[in-house]
Amino acid sequence: MNDFKLVDLAAPVVVRMMDAEALLSLGRLPFEQGRLQADNESRATRADIAERLKITLSAVNRAFSFEDDNYFIAARRIPELCAIMGTATPLRWLVGR
């Protein structure tokens, strides 16, 4: 099974687990606000995130910086990022979009 089929199978389950109205509200936020909300909700420091994702601290800081809107953690790593941060906000924002 390729990744697309796994995502297709998982998506309805994920959506049912989330409050649809709140999810759509979150999805209406600009990326920068969703990113800020995730950063505020995070239970991990940026150093923890960098260490667990095995990327540099500067890459994490850049991902959560308002100075570079064209950079973020690779989409395939967002579930891992959510687990590390202790918040599903980045994933919920994407699903809400």
mmCIF file as gemmi writes it, N, C-alpha and C atoms, coordinates in Angstrom:
data_model
loop_
_atom_site.group_PDB
_atom_site.id
_atom_site.type_symbol
_atom_site.label_atom_id
_atom_site.label_alt_id
_atom_site.label_comp_id
_atom_site.label_asym_id
_atom_site.label_entity_id
_atom_site.label_seq_id
_atom_site.pdbx_PDB_ins_code
_atom_site.Cartn_x
_atom_site.Cartn_y
_atom_site.Cartn_z
_atom_site.occupancy
_atom_site.B_iso_or_equiv
_atom_site.pdbx_formal_charge
_atom_site.auth_seq_id
_atom_site.auth_asym_id
_atom_site.pdbx_PDB_model_num
ATOM 1 N N . MET Axp A 1 ? 0.841 -1.177 0 1 0 ? 1 A 1
ATOM 2 C CA . MET Axp A 1 ? 0 0 0 1 0 ? 1 A 1
ATOM 3 C C . MET Axp A 1 ? 0.887 1.242 0 1 0 ? 1 A 1
ATOM 4 N N . ASN Axp A 2 ? 0.601 2.185 -0.894 1 0 ? 2 A 1
ATOM 5 C CA . ASN Axp A 2 ? 1.421 3.397 -0.9 1 0 ? 2 A 1
ATOM 6 C C . ASN Axp A 2 ? 0.898 4.398 0.136 1 0 ? 2 A 1
ATOM 7 N N . ASP Axp A 3 ? 1.665 5.452 0.378 1 0 ? 3 A 1
ATOM 8 C CA . ASP Axp A 3 ? 1.322 6.442 1.395 1 0 ? 3 A 1
ATOM 9 C C . ASP Axp A 3 ? -0.019 7.107 1.137 1 0 ? 3 A 1
ATOM 10 N N . PHE Axp A 4 ? -0.355 7.34 -0.132 1 0 ? 4 A 1
ATOM 11 C CA . PHE Axp A 4 ? -1.605 8.025 -0.437 1 0 ? 4 A 1
ATOM 12 C C . PHE Axp A 4 ? -2.807 7.205 0.011 1 0 ? 4 A 1
ATOM 13 N N . LYS Axp A 5 ? -2.753 5.916 -0.174 1 0 ? 5 A 1
ATOM 14 C CA . LYS Axp A 5 ? -3.865 5.067 0.245 1 0 ? 5 A 1
ATOM 15 C C . LYS Axp A 5 ? -3.973 5.033 1.765 1 0 ? 5 A 1
ATOM 16 N N . LEU Axp A 6 ? -2.844 5.01 2.459 1 0 ? 6 A 1
ATOM 17 C CA . LEU Axp A 6 ? -2.885 5.038 3.92 1 0 ? 6 A 1
ATOM 18 C C . LEU Axp A 6 ? -3.517 6.333 4.414 1 0 ? 6 A 1
ATOM 19 N N . VAL Axp A 7 ? -3.152 7.44 3.786 1 0 ? 7 A 1
ATOM 20 C CA . VAL Axp A 7 ? -3.734 8.732 4.161 1 0 ? 7 A 1
ATOM 21 C C . VAL Axp A 7 ? -5.228 8.731 3.868 1 0 ? 7 A 1
ATOM 22 N N . ASP Axp A 8 ? -5.619 8.217 2.714 1 0 ? 8 A 1
ATOM 23 C CA . ASP Axp A 8 ? -7.034 8.177 2.355 1 0 ? 8 A 1
ATOM 24 C C . ASP Axp A 8 ? -7.838 7.369 3.366 1 0 ? 8 A 1
ATOM 25 N N . LEU Axp A 9 ? -7.252 6.293 3.861 1 0 ? 9 A 1
ATOM 26 C CA . LEU Axp A 9 ? -7.944 5.465 4.846 1 0 ? 9 A 1
ATOM 27 C C . LEU Axp A 9 ? -8.009 6.142 6.208 1 0 ? 9 A 1
ATOM 28 N N . ALA Axp A 10 ? -6.968 6.854 6.576 1 0 ? 10 A 1
ATOM 29 C CA . ALA Axp A 10 ? -6.894 7.467 7.903 1 0 ? 10 A 1
ATOM 30 C C . ALA Axp A 10 ? -7.676 8.766 8.005 1 0 ? 10 A 1
ATOM 31 N N . ALA Axp A 11 ? -7.792 9.504 6.917 1 0 ? 11 A 1
ATOM 32 C CA . ALA Axp A 11 ? -8.404 10.831 6.964 1 0 ? 11 A 1
ATOM 33 C C . ALA Axp A 11 ? -9.817 10.84 7.556 1 0 ? 11 A 1
ATOM 34 N N . PRO Axp A 12 ? -10.731 9.95 7.147 1 0 ? 12 A 1
ATOM 35 C CA . PRO Axp A 12 ? -12.073 9.999 7.747 1 0 ? 12 A 1
ATOM 36 C C . PRO Axp A 12 ? -12.063 9.737 9.256 1 0 ? 12 A 1
ATOM 37 N N . VAL Axp A 13 ? -11.19 8.876 9.705 1 0 ? 13 A 1
ATOM 38 C CA . VAL Axp A 13 ? -11.089 8.582 11.13 1 0 ? 13 A 1
ATOM 39 C C . VAL Axp A 13 ? -10.601 9.808 11.88 1 0 ? 13 A 1
ATOM 40 N N . VAL Axp A 14 ? -9.592 10.462 11.342 1 0 ? 14 A 1
ATOM 41 C CA . VAL Axp A 14 ? -9.044 11.664 11.975 1 0 ? 14 A 1
ATOM 42 C C . VAL Axp A 14 ? -10.104 12.749 12.034 1 0 ? 14 A 1
ATOM 43 N N . VAL Axp A 15 ? -10.833 12.954 10.953 1 0 ? 15 A 1
ATOM 44 C CA . VAL Axp A 15 ? -11.851 14.006 10.915 1 0 ? 15 A 1
ATOM 45 C C . VAL Axp A 15 ? -12.95 13.724 11.936 1 0 ? 15 A 1
ATOM 46 N N . ARG Axp A 16 ? -13.38 12.484 12.082 1 0 ? 16 A 1
ATOM 47 C CA . ARG Axp A 16 ? -14.416 12.152 13.067 1 0 ? 16 A 1
ATOM 48 C C . ARG Axp A 16 ? -13.951 12.429 14.486 1 0 ? 16 A 1
ATOM 49 N N . MET Axp A 17 ? -12.639 12.336 14.736 1 0 ? 17 A 1
ATOM 50 C CA . MET Axp A 17 ? -12.101 12.555 16.076 1 0 ? 17 A 1
ATOM 51 C C . MET Axp A 17 ? -12.027 14.039 16.425 1 0 ? 17 A 1
ATOM 52 N N . MET Axp A 18 ? -12.231 14.905 15.473 1 0 ? 18 A 1
ATOM 53 C CA . MET Axp A 18 ? -12.074 16.335 15.688 1 0 ? 18 A 1
ATOM 54 C C . MET Axp A 18 ? -13.426 17.035 15.59 1 0 ? 18 A 1
ATOM 55 N N . ASP Axp A 19 ? -13.61 18.06 16.366 1 0 ? 19 A 1
ATOM 56 C CA . ASP Axp A 19 ? -14.79 18.905 16.281 1 0 ? 19 A 1
ATOM 57 C C . ASP Axp A 19 ? -14.739 19.646 14.946 1 0 ? 19 A 1
ATOM 58 N N . ALA Axp A 20 ? -15.685 19.348 14.056 1 0 ? 20 A 1
ATOM 59 C CA . ALA Axp A 20 ? -15.636 19.88 12.696 1 0 ? 20 A 1
ATOM 60 C C . ALA Axp A 20 ? -15.679 21.409 12.667 1 0 ? 20 A 1
ATOM 61 N N . GLU Axp A 21 ? -16.498 22.016 13.499 1 0 ? 21 A 1
ATOM 62 C CA . GLU Axp A 21 ? -16.599 23.477 13.501 1 0 ? 21 A 1
ATOM 63 C C . GLU Axp A 21 ? -15.278 24.114 13.934 1 0 ? 21 A 1
ATOM 64 N N . ALA Axp A 22 ? -14.694 23.587 14.991 1 0 ? 22 A 1
ATOM 65 C CA . ALA Axp A 22 ? -13.406 24.112 15.466 1 0 ? 22 A 1
ATOM 66 C C . ALA Axp A 22 ? -12.316 23.869 14.432 1 0 ? 22 A 1
ATOM 67 N N . LEU Axp A 23 ? -12.376 22.726 13.792 1 0 ? 23 A 1
ATOM 68 C CA . LEU Axp A 23 ? -11.392 22.388 12.77 1 0 ? 23 A 1
ATOM 69 C C . LEU Axp A 23 ? -11.461 23.365 11.6 1 0 ? 23 A 1
ATOM 70 N N . LEU Axp A 24 ? -12.661 23.67 11.144 1 0 ? 24 A 1
ATOM 71 C CA . LEU Axp A 24 ? -12.809 24.609 10.038 1 0 ? 24 A 1
ATOM 72 C C . LEU Axp A 24 ? -12.39 26.015 10.453 1 0 ? 24 A 1
ATOM 73 N N . SER Axp A 25 ? -12.67 26.381 11.697 1 0 ? 25 A 1
ATOM 74 C CA . SER Axp A 25 ? -12.231 27.69 12.206 1 0 ? 25 A 1
ATOM 75 C C . SER Axp A 25 ? -10.714 27.789 12.199 1 0 ? 25 A 1
ATOM 76 N N . LEU Axp A 26 ? -10.074 26.75 12.685 1 0 ? 26 A 1
ATOM 77 C CA . LEU Axp A 26 ? -8.609 26.723 12.709 1 0 ? 26 A 1
ATOM 78 C C . LEU Axp A 26 ? -8.07 26.79 11.287 1 0 ? 26 A 1
ATOM 79 N N . GLY Axp A 27 ? -8.693 26.072 10.374 1 0 ? 27 A 1
ATOM 80 C CA . GLY Axp A 27 ? -8.254 26.061 8.981 1 0 ? 27 A 1
ATOM 81 C C . GLY Axp A 27 ? -8.386 27.404 8.279 1 0 ? 27 A 1
ATOM 82 N N . ARG Axp A 28 ? -9.26 28.264 8.794 1 0 ? 28 A 1
ATOM 83 C CA . ARG Axp A 28 ? -9.413 29.599 8.212 1 0 ? 28 A 1
ATOM 84 C C . ARG Axp A 28 ? -8.314 30.558 8.651 1 0 ? 28 A 1
ATOM 85 N N . LEU Axp A 29 ? -7.582 30.198 9.684 1 0 ? 29 A 1
ATOM 86 C CA . LEU Axp A 29 ? -6.482 31.06 10.13 1 0 ? 29 A 1
ATOM 87 C C . LEU Axp A 29 ? -5.374 31.064 9.088 1 0 ? 29 A 1
ATOM 88 N N . PRO Axp A 30 ? -4.707 32.192 8.913 1 0 ? 30 A 1
ATOM 89 C CA . PRO Axp A 30 ? -3.516 32.196 8.063 1 0 ? 30 A 1
ATOM 90 C C . PRO Axp A 30 ? -2.463 31.262 8.669 1 0 ? 30 A 1
ATOM 91 N N . PHE Axp A 31 ? -1.599 30.764 7.834 1 0 ? 31 A 1
ATOM 92 C CA . PHE Axp A 31 ? -0.564 29.835 8.289 1 0 ? 31 A 1
ATOM 93 C C . PHE Axp A 31 ? 0.203 30.389 9.487 1 0 ? 31 A 1
ATOM 94 N N . GLU Axp A 32 ? 0.538 31.678 9.443 1 0 ? 32 A 1
ATOM 95 C CA . GLU Axp A 32 ? 1.342 32.282 10.511 1 0 ? 32 A 1
ATOM 96 C C . GLU Axp A 32 ? 0.634 32.197 11.862 1 0 ? 32 A 1
ATOM 97 N N . GLN Axp A 33 ? -0.681 32.405 11.879 1 0 ? 33 A 1
ATOM 98 C CA . GLN Axp A 33 ? -1.419 32.325 13.135 1 0 ? 33 A 1
ATOM 99 C C . GLN Axp A 33 ? -1.538 30.886 13.618 1 0 ? 33 A 1
ATOM 100 N N . GLY Axp A 34 ? -1.737 29.969 12.699 1 0 ? 34 A 1
ATOM 101 C CA . GLY Axp A 34 ? -1.775 28.551 13.079 1 0 ? 34 A 1
ATOM 102 C C . GLY Axp A 34 ? -0.444 28.099 13.646 1 0 ? 34 A 1
ATOM 103 N N . ARG Axp A 35 ? 0.622 28.563 13.02 1 0 ? 35 A 1
ATOM 104 C CA . ARG Axp A 35 ? 1.973 28.234 13.484 1 0 ? 35 A 1
ATOM 105 C C . ARG Axp A 35 ? 2.219 28.822 14.872 1 0 ? 35 A 1
ATOM 106 N N . LEU Axp A 36 ? 1.792 30.061 15.099 1 0 ? 36 A 1
ATOM 107 C CA . LEU Axp A 36 ? 1.955 30.701 16.4 1 0 ? 36 A 1
ATOM 108 C C . LEU Axp A 36 ? 1.147 29.968 17.469 1 0 ? 36 A 1
ATOM 109 N N . GLN Axp A 37 ? -0.075 29.575 17.141 1 0 ? 37 A 1
ATOM 110 C CA . GLN Axp A 37 ? -0.892 28.83 18.101 1 0 ? 37 A 1
ATOM 111 C C . GLN Axp A 37 ? -0.23 27.51 18.468 1 0 ? 37 A 1
ATOM 112 N N . ALA Axp A 38 ? 0.29 26.803 17.488 1 0 ? 38 A 1
ATOM 113 C CA . ALA Axp A 38 ? 0.981 25.535 17.759 1 0 ? 38 A 1
ATOM 114 C C . ALA Axp A 38 ? 2.195 25.763 18.647 1 0 ? 38 A 1
ATOM 115 N N . ASP Axp A 39 ? 2.95 26.815 18.359 1 0 ? 39 A 1
ATOM 116 C CA . ASP Axp A 39 ? 4.139 27.138 19.152 1 0 ? 39 A 1
ATOM 117 C C . ASP Axp A 39 ? 3.739 27.452 20.596 1 0 ? 39 A 1
ATOM 118 N N . ASN Axp A 40 ? 2.646 28.186 20.788 1 0 ? 40 A 1
ATOM 119 C CA . ASN Axp A 40 ? 2.182 28.527 22.136 1 0 ? 40 A 1
ATOM 120 C C . ASN Axp A 40 ? 1.682 27.31 22.904 1 0 ? 40 A 1
ATOM 121 N N . GLU Axp A 41 ? 1.081 26.36 22.199 1 0 ? 41 A 1
ATOM 122 C CA . GLU Axp A 41 ? 0.543 25.157 22.838 1 0 ? 41 A 1
ATOM 123 C C . GLU Axp A 41 ? 1.611 24.091 23.094 1 0 ? 41 A 1
ATOM 124 N N . SER Axp A 42 ? 2.734 24.216 22.452 1 0 ? 42 A 1
ATOM 125 C CA . SER Axp A 42 ? 3.774 23.187 22.526 1 0 ? 42 A 1
ATOM 126 C C . SER Axp A 42 ? 4.259 22.956 23.949 1 0 ? 42 A 1
ATOM 127 N N . ARG Axp A 43 ? 4.437 21.676 24.273 1 0 ? 43 A 1
ATOM 128 C CA . ARG Axp A 43 ? 5.01 21.313 25.57 1 0 ? 43 A 1
ATOM 129 C C . ARG Axp A 43 ? 6.5 21.027 25.438 1 0 ? 43 A 1
ATOM 130 N N . ALA Axp A 44 ? 7.017 21.18 24.238 1 0 ? 44 A 1
ATOM 131 C CA . ALA Axp A 44 ? 8.442 20.923 23.991 1 0 ? 44 A 1
ATOM 132 C C . ALA Axp A 44 ? 9.138 22.245 23.674 1 0 ? 44 A 1
ATOM 133 N N . THR Axp A 45 ? 10.374 22.33 24.083 1 0 ? 45 A 1
ATOM 134 C CA . THR Axp A 45 ? 11.162 23.5 23.694 1 0 ? 45 A 1
ATOM 135 C C . THR Axp A 45 ? 11.601 23.311 22.242 1 0 ? 45 A 1
ATOM 136 N N . ARG Axp A 46 ? 12.024 24.377 21.645 1 0 ? 46 A 1
ATOM 137 C CA . ARG Axp A 46 ? 12.524 24.262 20.268 1 0 ? 46 A 1
ATOM 138 C C . ARG Axp A 46 ? 13.754 23.373 20.211 1 0 ? 46 A 1
ATOM 139 N N . ALA Axp A 47 ? 14.568 23.407 21.257 1 0 ? 47 A 1
ATOM 140 C CA . ALA Axp A 47 ? 15.742 22.519 21.314 1 0 ? 47 A 1
ATOM 141 C C . ALA Axp A 47 ? 15.302 21.06 21.366 1 0 ? 47 A 1
ATOM 142 N N . ASP Axp A 48 ? 14.245 20.765 22.122 1 0 ? 48 A 1
ATOM 143 C CA . ASP Axp A 48 ? 13.707 19.394 22.176 1 0 ? 48 A 1
ATOM 144 C C . ASP Axp A 48 ? 13.218 18.956 20.805 1 0 ? 48 A 1
ATOM 145 N N . ILE Axp A 49 ? 12.508 19.857 20.133 1 0 ? 49 A 1
ATOM 146 C CA . ILE Axp A 49 ? 11.988 19.538 18.804 1 0 ? 49 A 1
ATOM 147 C C . ILE Axp A 49 ? 13.133 19.228 17.846 1 0 ? 49 A 1
ATOM 148 N N . ALA Axp A 50 ? 14.147 20.075 17.854 1 0 ? 50 A 1
ATOM 149 C CA . ALA Axp A 50 ? 15.305 19.866 16.969 1 0 ? 50 A 1
ATOM 150 C C . ALA Axp A 50 ? 15.975 18.531 17.246 1 0 ? 50 A 1
ATOM 151 N N . GLU Axp A 51 ? 16.178 18.236 18.509 1 0 ? 51 A 1
ATOM 152 C CA . GLU Axp A 51 ? 16.856 16.996 18.874 1 0 ? 51 A 1
ATOM 153 C C . GLU Axp A 51 ? 16.054 15.779 18.438 1 0 ? 51 A 1
ATOM 154 N N . ARG Axp A 52 ? 14.758 15.794 18.698 1 0 ? 52 A 1
ATOM 155 C CA . ARG Axp A 52 ? 13.931 14.625 18.384 1 0 ? 52 A 1
ATOM 156 C C . ARG Axp A 52 ? 13.667 14.47 16.886 1 0 ? 52 A 1
ATOM 157 N N . LEU Axp A 53 ? 13.624 15.59 16.154 1 0 ? 53 A 1
ATOM 158 C CA . LEU Axp A 53 ? 13.469 15.504 14.697 1 0 ? 53 A 1
ATOM 159 C C . LEU Axp A 53 ? 14.8 15.279 13.984 1 0 ? 53 A 1
ATOM 160 N N . LYS Axp A 54 ? 15.886 15.38 14.763 1 0 ? 54 A 1
ATOM 161 C CA . LYS Axp A 54 ? 17.24 15.237 14.225 1 0 ? 54 A 1
ATOM 162 C C . LYS Axp A 54 ? 17.522 16.281 13.139 1 0 ? 54 A 1
ATOM 163 N N . ILE Axp A 55 ? 17.136 17.534 13.469 1 0 ? 55 A 1
ATOM 164 C CA . ILE Axp A 55 ? 17.442 18.668 12.615 1 0 ? 55 A 1
ATOM 165 C C . ILE Axp A 55 ? 18.091 19.737 13.494 1 0 ? 55 A 1
ATOM 166 N N . THR Axp A 56 ? 18.614 20.762 12.875 1 0 ? 56 A 1
ATOM 167 C CA . THR Axp A 56 ? 19.302 21.79 13.657 1 0 ? 56 A 1
ATOM 168 C C . THR Axp A 56 ? 18.298 22.695 14.37 1 0 ? 56 A 1
ATOM 169 N N . LEU Axp A 57 ? 18.753 23.277 15.461 1 0 ? 57 A 1
ATOM 170 C CA . LEU Axp A 57 ? 17.936 24.235 16.184 1 0 ? 57 A 1
ATOM 171 C C . LEU Axp A 57 ? 17.612 25.434 15.295 1 0 ? 57 A 1
ATOM 172 N N . SER Axp A 58 ? 18.568 25.833 14.469 1 0 ? 58 A 1
ATOM 173 C CA . SER Axp A 58 ? 18.3 26.976 13.573 1 0 ? 58 A 1
ATOM 174 C C . SER Axp A 58 ? 17.186 26.635 12.583 1 0 ? 58 A 1
ATOM 175 N N . ALA Axp A 59 ? 17.073 25.382 12.152 1 0 ? 59 A 1
ATOM 176 C CA . ALA Axp A 59 ? 15.99 24.989 11.248 1 0 ? 59 A 1
ATOM 177 C C . ALA Axp A 59 ? 14.639 25.086 11.952 1 0 ? 59 A 1
ATOM 178 N N . VAL Axp A 60 ? 14.595 24.681 13.217 1 0 ? 60 A 1
ATOM 179 C CA . VAL Axp A 60 ? 13.348 24.786 13.986 1 0 ? 60 A 1
ATOM 180 C C . VAL Axp A 60 ? 13.003 26.254 14.212 1 0 ? 60 A 1
ATOM 181 N N . ASN Axp A 61 ? 13.99 27.043 14.61 1 0 ? 61 A 1
ATOM 182 C CA . ASN Axp A 61 ? 13.738 28.471 14.82 1 0 ? 61 A 1
ATOM 183 C C . ASN Axp A 61 ? 13.254 29.135 13.539 1 0 ? 61 A 1
ATOM 184 N N . ARG Axp A 62 ? 13.822 28.747 12.425 1 0 ? 62 A 1
ATOM 185 C CA . ARG Axp A 62 ? 13.41 29.312 11.133 1 0 ? 62 A 1
ATOM 186 C C . ARG Axp A 62 ? 11.971 28.902 10.813 1 0 ? 62 A 1
ATOM 187 N N . ALA Axp A 63 ? 11.614 27.659 11.125 1 0 ? 63 A 1
ATOM 188 C CA . ALA Axp A 63 ? 10.26 27.164 10.852 1 0 ? 63 A 1
ATOM 189 C C . ALA Axp A 63 ? 9.206 27.928 11.649 1 0 ? 63 A 1
ATOM 190 N N . PHE Axp A 64 ? 9.564 28.38 12.853 1 0 ? 64 A 1
ATOM 191 C CA . PHE Axp A 64 ? 8.608 29.093 13.696 1 0 ? 64 A 1
ATOM 192 C C . PHE Axp A 64 ? 8.847 30.595 13.709 1 0 ? 64 A 1
ATOM 193 N N . SER Axp A 65 ? 9.618 31.073 12.758 1 0 ? 65 A 1
ATOM 194 C CA . SER Axp A 65 ? 9.923 32.495 12.654 1 0 ? 65 A 1
ATOM 195 C C . SER Axp A 65 ? 8.948 33.167 11.7 1 0 ? 65 A 1
ATOM 196 N N . PHE Axp A 66 ? 8.631 34.409 11.978 1 0 ? 66 A 1
ATOM 197 C CA . PHE Axp A 66 ? 7.777 35.165 11.06 1 0 ? 66 A 1
ATOM 198 C C . PHE Axp A 66 ? 8.607 35.832 9.973 1 0 ? 66 A 1
ATOM 199 N N . GLU Axp A 67 ? 9.904 35.642 10.007 1 0 ? 67 A 1
ATOM 200 C CA . GLU Axp A 67 ? 10.775 36.277 9.026 1 0 ? 67 A 1
ATOM 201 C C . GLU Axp A 67 ? 10.856 35.494 7.718 1 0 ? 67 A 1
ATOM 202 N N . ASP Axp A 68 ? 10.486 34.217 7.743 1 0 ? 68 A 1
ATOM 203 C CA . ASP Axp A 68 ? 10.581 33.397 6.534 1 0 ? 68 A 1
ATOM 204 C C . ASP Axp A 68 ? 9.313 32.577 6.383 1 0 ? 68 A 1
ATOM 205 N N . ASP Axp A 69 ? 8.337 33.108 5.667 1 0 ? 69 A 1
ATOM 206 C CA . ASP Axp A 69 ? 7.06 32.423 5.478 1 0 ? 69 A 1
ATOM 207 C C . ASP Axp A 69 ? 7.134 31.281 4.475 1 0 ? 69 A 1
ATOM 208 N N . ASN Axp A 70 ? 8.274 31.13 3.814 1 0 ? 70 A 1
ATOM 209 C CA . ASN Axp A 70 ? 8.409 30.091 2.792 1 0 ? 70 A 1
ATOM 210 C C . ASN Axp A 70 ? 9.076 28.83 3.312 1 0 ? 70 A 1
ATOM 211 N N . TYR Axp A 71 ? 9.21 28.714 4.62 1 0 ? 71 A 1
ATOM 212 C CA . TYR Axp A 71 ? 9.92 27.569 5.176 1 0 ? 71 A 1
ATOM 213 C C . TYR Axp A 71 ? 9.135 26.989 6.334 1 0 ? 71 A 1
ATOM 214 N N . PHE Axp A 72 ? 9.003 25.688 6.36 1 0 ? 72 A 1
ATOM 215 C CA . PHE Axp A 72 ? 8.435 24.988 7.512 1 0 ? 72 A 1
ATOM 216 C C . PHE Axp A 72 ? 8.944 23.562 7.475 1 0 ? 72 A 1
ATOM 217 N N . ILE Axp A 73 ? 8.644 22.816 8.497 1 0 ? 73 A 1
ATOM 218 C CA . ILE Axp A 73 ? 9.031 21.406 8.574 1 0 ? 73 A 1
ATOM 219 C C . ILE Axp A 73 ? 8.351 20.668 7.41 1 0 ? 73 A 1
ATOM 220 N N . ALA Axp A 74 ? 9.036 19.705 6.82 1 0 ? 74 A 1
ATOM 221 C CA . ALA Axp A 74 ? 8.478 18.933 5.7 1 0 ? 74 A 1
ATOM 222 C C . ALA Axp A 74 ? 7.13 18.329 6.093 1 0 ? 74 A 1
ATOM 223 N N . ALA Axp A 75 ? 6.175 18.373 5.182 1 0 ? 75 A 1
ATOM 224 C CA . ALA Axp A 75 ? 4.817 17.883 5.448 1 0 ? 75 A 1
ATOM 225 C C . ALA Axp A 75 ? 4.814 16.437 5.956 1 0 ? 75 A 1
ATOM 226 N N . ARG Axp A 76 ? 5.683 15.615 5.427 1 0 ? 76 A 1
ATOM 227 C CA . ARG Axp A 76 ? 5.705 14.211 5.852 1 0 ? 76 A 1
ATOM 228 C C . ARG Axp A 76 ? 6.108 14.053 7.313 1 0 ? 76 A 1
ATOM 229 N N . ARG Axp A 77 ? 6.695 15.092 7.908 1 0 ? 77 A 1
ATOM 230 C CA . ARG Axp A 77 ? 7.153 15.025 9.299 1 0 ? 77 A 1
ATOM 231 C C . ARG Axp A 77 ? 6.194 15.707 10.268 1 0 ? 77 A 1
ATOM 232 N N . ILE Axp A 78 ? 5.087 16.268 9.762 1 0 ? 78 A 1
ATOM 233 C CA . ILE Axp A 78 ? 4.159 16.99 10.629 1 0 ? 78 A 1
ATOM 234 C C . ILE Axp A 78 ? 3.541 16.094 11.705 1 0 ? 78 A 1
ATOM 235 N N . PRO Axp A 79 ? 3.125 14.855 11.41 1 0 ? 79 A 1
ATOM 236 C CA . PRO Axp A 79 ? 2.62 14.016 12.502 1 0 ? 79 A 1
ATOM 237 C C . PRO Axp A 79 ? 3.663 13.805 13.614 1 0 ? 79 A 1
ATOM 238 N N . GLU Axp A 80 ? 4.899 13.619 13.226 1 0 ? 80 A 1
ATOM 239 C CA . GLU Axp A 80 ? 5.987 13.466 14.188 1 0 ? 80 A 1
ATOM 240 C C . GLU Axp A 80 ? 6.171 14.763 14.989 1 0 ? 80 A 1
ATOM 241 N N . LEU Axp A 81 ? 6.121 15.902 14.308 1 0 ? 81 A 1
ATOM 242 C CA . LEU Axp A 81 ? 6.23 17.193 14.968 1 0 ? 81 A 1
ATOM 243 C C . LEU Axp A 81 ? 5.114 17.358 15.994 1 0 ? 81 A 1
ATOM 244 N N . CYS Axp A 82 ? 3.887 17.006 15.621 1 0 ? 82 A 1
ATOM 245 C CA . CYS Axp A 82 ? 2.75 17.108 16.542 1 0 ? 82 A 1
ATOM 246 C C . CYS Axp A 82 ? 2.967 16.256 17.788 1 0 ? 82 A 1
ATOM 247 N N . ALA Axp A 83 ? 3.446 15.043 17.595 1 0 ? 83 A 1
ATOM 248 C CA . ALA Axp A 83 ? 3.698 14.161 18.736 1 0 ? 83 A 1
ATOM 249 C C . ALA Axp A 83 ? 4.751 14.753 19.661 1 0 ? 83 A 1
ATOM 250 N N . ILE Axp A 84 ? 5.798 15.298 19.097 1 0 ? 84 A 1
ATOM 251 C CA . ILE Axp A 84 ? 6.869 15.897 19.892 1 0 ? 84 A 1
ATOM 252 C C . ILE Axp A 84 ? 6.36 17.129 20.645 1 0 ? 84 A 1
ATOM 253 N N . MET Axp A 85 ? 5.577 17.961 19.957 1 0 ? 85 A 1
ATOM 254 C CA . MET Axp A 85 ? 5.079 19.194 20.555 1 0 ? 85 A 1
ATOM 255 C C . MET Axp A 85 ? 3.968 18.946 21.572 1 0 ? 85 A 1
ATOM 256 N N . GLY Axp A 86 ? 3.307 17.805 21.462 1 0 ? 86 A 1
ATOM 257 C CA . GLY Axp A 86 ? 2.19 17.522 22.358 1 0 ? 86 A 1
ATOM 258 C C . GLY Axp A 86 ? 0.927 18.273 21.975 1 0 ? 86 A 1
ATOM 259 N N . THR Axp A 87 ? 0.824 18.662 20.708 1 0 ? 87 A 1
ATOM 260 C CA . THR Axp A 87 ? -0.369 19.331 20.189 1 0 ? 87 A 1
ATOM 261 C C . THR Axp A 87 ? -0.595 18.889 18.748 1 0 ? 87 A 1
ATOM 262 N N . ALA Axp A 88 ? -1.852 18.734 18.4 1 0 ? 88 A 1
ATOM 263 C CA . ALA Axp A 88 ? -2.195 18.346 17.028 1 0 ? 88 A 1
ATOM 264 C C . ALA Axp A 88 ? -2.504 19.563 16.158 1 0 ? 88 A 1
ATOM 265 N N . THR Axp A 89 ? -2.241 20.756 16.655 1 0 ? 89 A 1
ATOM 266 C CA . THR Axp A 89 ? -2.61 21.974 15.933 1 0 ? 89 A 1
ATOM 267 C C . THR Axp A 89 ? -2.054 22.041 14.511 1 0 ? 89 A 1
ATOM 268 N N . PRO Axp A 90 ? -0.785 21.734 14.261 1 0 ? 90 A 1
ATOM 269 C CA . PRO Axp A 90 ? -0.327 21.803 12.86 1 0 ? 90 A 1
ATOM 270 C C . PRO Axp A 90 ? -1.114 20.861 11.938 1 0 ? 90 A 1
ATOM 271 N N . LEU Axp A 91 ? -1.387 19.67 12.405 1 0 ? 91 A 1
ATOM 272 C CA . LEU Axp A 91 ? -2.14 18.704 11.606 1 0 ? 91 A 1
ATOM 273 C C . LEU Axp A 91 ? -3.595 19.141 11.467 1 0 ? 91 A 1
ATOM 274 N N . ARG Axp A 92 ? -4.183 19.629 12.548 1 0 ? 92 A 1
ATOM 275 C CA . ARG Axp A 92 ? -5.572 20.105 12.513 1 0 ? 92 A 1
ATOM 276 C C . ARG Axp A 92 ? -5.692 21.3 11.562 1 0 ? 92 A 1
ATOM 277 N N . TRP Axp A 93 ? -4.707 22.183 11.557 1 0 ? 93 A 1
ATOM 278 C CA . TRP Axp A 93 ? -4.74 23.337 10.658 1 0 ? 93 A 1
ATOM 279 C C . TRP Axp A 93 ? -4.754 22.853 9.208 1 0 ? 93 A 1
ATOM 280 N N . LEU Axp A 94 ? -3.892 21.886 8.889 1 0 ? 94 A 1
ATOM 281 C CA . LEU Axp A 94 ? -3.834 21.36 7.525 1 0 ? 94 A 1
ATOM 282 C C . LEU Axp A 94 ? -5.158 20.699 7.126 1 0 ? 94 A 1
ATOM 283 N N . VAL Axp A 95 ? -5.719 19.903 8 1 0 ? 95 A 1
ATOM 284 C CA . VAL Axp A 95 ? -6.985 19.227 7.697 1 0 ? 95 A 1
ATOM 285 C C . VAL Axp A 95 ? -8.103 20.26 7.542 1 0 ? 95 A 1
ATOM 286 N N . GLY Axp A 96 ? -8.081 21.294 8.371 1 0 ? 96 A 1
ATOM 287 C CA . GLY Axp A 96 ? -9.082 22.352 8.28 1 0 ? 96 A 1
ATOM 288 C C . GLY Axp A 96 ? -8.998 23.167 7.01 1 0 ? 96 A 1
ATOM 289 N N . ARG Axp A 97 ? -7.815 23.196 6.391 1 0 ? 97 A 1
ATOM 290 C CA . ARG Axp A 97 ? -7.65 23.933 5.138 1 0 ? 97 A 1
ATOM 291 C C . ARG Axp A 97 ? -8.373 23.198 4.049 1 0 ? 97 A 1
